Amino acid sequence: MASLSLLYKQSQRLLLSAMGGYTSTTSSDGLIETESIVGRGMFAFHLDPIYGHPTTISLEAAYTNTTNRALTGVDSEDLSGLVRILVAAL
């Protein structure tokens, strides 16, 4: 198992975040042998206030891949994304 996380704040207005991980599982009898790779990233930008409320726009993406080496045909892969506009104080 391995993982990596990164958070970078360039200024008060710009934020970058990334995370990734890898896991491998193997049973002693060979019936289970899987590998998983996960990645996720986010880019957030604080805009000028809209109607007096703080505003943030963010782009988020994620990728997951799970491979089963013991059984064929049960692998999975997922790619997702999200655009978020937040007009409010948290």
C-alpha positions as CSV (number, residue, x, y, z in Angstrom):
1,M,0.0,0.0,0.0
2,A,1.2,3.5,-0.9
3,S,-0.4,6.9,-0.9
4,L,0.5,10.5,-1.7
5,S,-1.2,13.7,-0.8
6,L,-0.5,17.3,-2.0
7,L,-2.0,20.6,-1.0
8,Y,-0.8,23.8,-2.6
9,K,-2.1,27.2,-1.8
10,Q,-0.6,29.7,-4.3
11,S,-2.4,32.7,-2.8
12,Q,-5.6,33.6,-1.0
13,R,-7.5,32.9,-4.2
14,L,-6.0,29.7,-5.7
15,L,-5.9,26.3,-4.1
16,L,-4.7,23.0,-5.7
17,S,-5.1,19.6,-4.0
18,A,-4.2,16.1,-5.2
19,M,-4.3,12.6,-3.7
20,G,-3.3,9.2,-5.0
21,G,-3.1,5.7,-3.7
22,Y,-2.1,2.2,-4.6
23,T,-3.0,-1.0,-2.9
24,S,-2.3,-4.7,-3.7
25,T,-3.9,-7.7,-2.0
26,T,-2.9,-11.3,-2.4
27,S,-4.1,-14.3,-0.5
28,S,-1.7,-17.2,0.3
29,D,-3.9,-19.7,-1.6
30,G,-3.9,-17.5,-4.7
31,L,-7.7,-17.1,-4.8
32,I,-7.5,-13.3,-4.2
33,E,-5.1,-11.1,-6.1
34,T,-6.3,-7.5,-6.6
35,E,-4.6,-4.1,-7.3
36,S,-6.3,-0.8,-6.9
37,I,-5.2,2.6,-8.1
38,V,-7.0,5.8,-7.0
39,G,-6.4,9.4,-8.0
40,R,-8.3,12.6,-7.1
41,G,-7.6,16.2,-7.8
42,M,-9.2,19.6,-7.1
43,F,-8.6,23.1,-8.4
44,A,-10.4,25.9,-6.5
45,F,-10.4,29.6,-7.3
46,H,-11.9,32.3,-5.1
47,L,-13.7,34.9,-7.1
48,D,-14.8,38.5,-6.3
49,P,-17.9,38.5,-4.1
50,I,-21.3,38.1,-5.8
51,Y,-24.1,40.2,-4.2
52,G,-21.8,40.5,-1.1
53,H,-21.3,36.8,-0.7
54,P,-17.9,35.1,-1.0
55,T,-17.7,33.0,-4.2
56,T,-15.6,30.0,-5.1
57,I,-15.5,27.9,-8.3
58,S,-13.9,24.5,-8.2
59,L,-13.1,21.7,-10.6
60,E,-12.8,18.2,-9.2
61,A,-11.9,14.9,-10.8
62,A,-11.4,11.4,-9.7
63,Y,-10.1,8.1,-11.2
64,T,-10.3,4.6,-9.8
65,N,-9.1,1.4,-11.3
66,T,-9.4,-2.0,-9.7
67,T,-7.9,-5.1,-11.3
68,N,-8.5,-8.6,-10.2
69,R,-5.7,-10.8,-11.4
70,A,-7.2,-14.1,-10.1
71,L,-10.6,-13.7,-11.9
72,T,-10.9,-12.3,-15.4
73,G,-13.8,-10.0,-16.3
74,V,-14.4,-8.5,-12.9
75,D,-12.2,-5.4,-13.3
76,S,-13.7,-2.0,-12.7
77,E,-12.7,1.5,-13.8
78,D,-14.3,4.8,-12.9
79,L,-13.7,8.4,-14.1
80,S,-15.8,11.2,-12.6
81,G,-15.7,15.0,-12.6
82,L,-17.6,17.9,-10.9
83,V,-17.8,21.6,-11.4
84,R,-18.9,23.4,-8.3
85,I,-19.9,27.0,-7.8
86,L,-20.3,28.1,-4.2
87,V,-21.9,31.5,-3.5
88,A,-22.2,31.5,0.3
89,A,-20.2,31.8,3.5
90,L,-19.1,28.5,5.1
